[in-house]
Amino acid sequence: MQEVSHATELEYAFLFTLRKVNSLNLQGFELFFQNLPLDPYIKGKYRFRRLSRIMVAEERLIKLPHGHLCQRREYNPLLGDIKREFAELEDEMIELDIFKSLVLAFIDTCKLHPEAEIGVHQIRTICSPGHSGNPAPEGIHQDGTDFIGIFSVNRENIQGGETHLYTAKKEKPVFNKILQPGELVVVNDHQFFHFTSPIKSEIPAPGARDVFVLTSPSLMTDLEMM
């Protein structure tokens, strides 16, 4: 793994940050990642996904109306300008204290307004012997939002899946790290491009990478506005 020099860490400290979200029993998320629908918008059956937009009101998480996700092609050359619709996060998971703690950690790190709209993507990428999984098939990119948080929930029988941050697409990464379960990296999307390398099985058996990706704003629009 390429480490960031001390000077570079200081220079970019206010633009991205890596933190450990403590006191989360990550096993509480396990069943919800086993029940993810297949992402129908990419080729191959290796990525599974749900998406909701939420906000905090009176210390409670409120799920906002169902909508579609749309990014401009300049940000997502693979799926830009395509209206994508995903199944909502399960209500039982949103009610978990560990999920609320994760969302609040993201809000606190970004110093967001208490009523900011947050998009939460629940994503599982799988691989198997001879078949890799690609967490970022669009390549090095930005999302077209203000802040992005990538939270690692689980890594099972995989190698790869390294998160990279770049100041420009053709430059070397200023940060690259395999996020371990419980680690959250939060990024200013206006300042950095990001990418996650493909995963492959560590031993000859299926493998999986489970993450939450949080964004503010959510990049979602009500379905009735389609």
N, C-alpha and C positions, 0 to 999 in steps of 0.2 A: 504494500500500500504506500502510495506517495503521501508523505506528511506535508502539512502546510508549515512554512517557516514561521518563527515567532513574530517577525515583523509583519508578515502577511496576515497572520491571525489578528493582530492589533488593527491593521489597516482596514480589514473588512468586518471587524467585530460588530459594528452597528448595522451591517447589511445582511449577515446571516449568523445564526447561532445554533449550537448543538447542545442539547441538554438531556438529562436522564429524568424521565417522569417517574418519580418514586412512588412506592406504596400501591402500585397497581398489580392486582392478581390477573395476569394476562390470560390465564387459563379460562377466565370467565368469558373471553371472547371466542373460545375454540369452536363451540357448536355453531355460532353464527357464521363463521367462515366456512363451515362445511355445508352451508345452505345457501350459497351464492349462485345466482343464475349466470349462465354463460354470457360473456360480452359478445353481442352479435355483430359488432361493427368492425372487427378485425378478423383477418384470415387465420385459420387454425383454431383449435379448441383448447387453448392454454391459458386464457384469462377469464376470470369470473368477477362480477362487479355488481354493487348496488350504489345508489347515490341519493342523498337527501340534502335539503337546505334547512338549516335550523338557526335559531337565535336564543339568547338567554333572556328570560323575563322573570323577575322576582326569584332569582337563583334556580329557576327551572329551565330545562331545555324544551323549547317549543318547536315542533316540526312545522315548517311553512308549506303552503300548497304545492302539490306535485307540479313539476315543470320539465322542461327539456334543457339540455346542455348544448351550447353552440359556441365554438371558438372560431375566430377568423383564421383564414388559411395562412396568413403571415405568421401566426403563432403555432398552428398545427398543420404542417404540410400534408399529413396523411389523411386527417379527418376534418380539416377546417371547412367552415361554411356548411357543415352537415348538422342538422338538428338531431341530436341523439337523446333517446329516452331510456332510462334505466329503472328497474324496480327500486322501491324505497327501502331504506334501512328498516329493519324490523323494530317495531315499537318496544318489544321486550328488551332489546339491546340498548335503545336510546334511554330507557329508564334505569339502566345500570349506573351505579355510582362511579365505577371505573371509567365508563364512557364520558360521563359529565366531567370527571377530573381531567381527562385528556383534552376535551374541548376548552375547558377553562385554562389549562396550561398553554394552549395555542393562543387564546385571546390575551392572556397575560403577557406572553412573550412578544406579541405584536403590538401591545399597548392599544388594542382596539377599543372603540366605543362599546359600552356594555350591551347595546342593542344591535351590534353589527350582524349582518347576515353571513353565515358560514356555510360553505359547501363541504360536505363530508363524503368522500369516495371510499368505499370499503372494497378492497381489491385483493384477490388471490391470483397469483401467477404460478402455474405448475410446469413441471418438466418430468421427463422419464428417460430411461436409457435410449440414447440415440435421438432424442427430441428435446431441444432446449426450449425455454420459455423467455419471452422478451417483454419485460415490464414497460419498456418505452419504445414501441415500434415506430414512433414518429421521429426518433433520433434526438439529437441535442436540440432543445426547444425552450421556449417560455410558454406560460399558460395564458397570458393576457389578463392577469389579475394583479392585485397588490401584494399579497403575501401567500406563501405556500408552506404548508407543514407536512413533512413525511414522517410518519410514526411507524416504527417496526414492531409488529405484534409477534411474529413467529418466523423462524427459518427452520425448515425440516428437510434434512438430507439434500442440501444444495450447496453449491459453490458458485461464486459470482454474485450478481445482484448488488454491485457497488454503486453508490450514489456519487455523482460528479457534479460540481458547480463550475461554471465558466463565466468570465467577464465578456467573452465573445466566442462565437462558434468555432473559429479557427485557432483559438488560443489553447494553451495547455490548461487543464483544470487547476483552479486555486484551492480546491477541496476535493478529496475523494476518500470515501470510507464505506465499508460495509456496516450498515446500521444494525446494531444488535438489538434484540427484543427489549423494549422499554426506552429506546433512544429516539428522540425527536429532533429533527433538523428543521429550522424555520428560515425561510429565504425571502428576501425582497425580490419579487418577480420583475420589478422594473430594472434591476441592476444585474441580474444573473440569468444565465441559461442553465438548465439542469438536464440530467440524463441518468438512467440507471442501466447498468450493463446486463446482458442476458444471464440467465441462470441455467445450470445443468446439474444432473444428479451427481452426488458425491460418491455413492455406491450404486450398484445396478438395481435401483428401485425408484419408484415415483418420489418426487420432491415438491415442495411448495414454499412460496414466499408470501406472507400475509402482511398487509400494510393498510393503514388509513392515510389518505391524502386529504388534507384540509386546505381550503382556499377562502380568502376574503378579498373582494366579494365572491359570491358563489358561481358566477357566470351562467346562472340559470334564469329562465323566463317562464312565466305561467303558460300552461298549455293553451289557454284560450287566446293568447296573444300570437299563436303560431299562424 
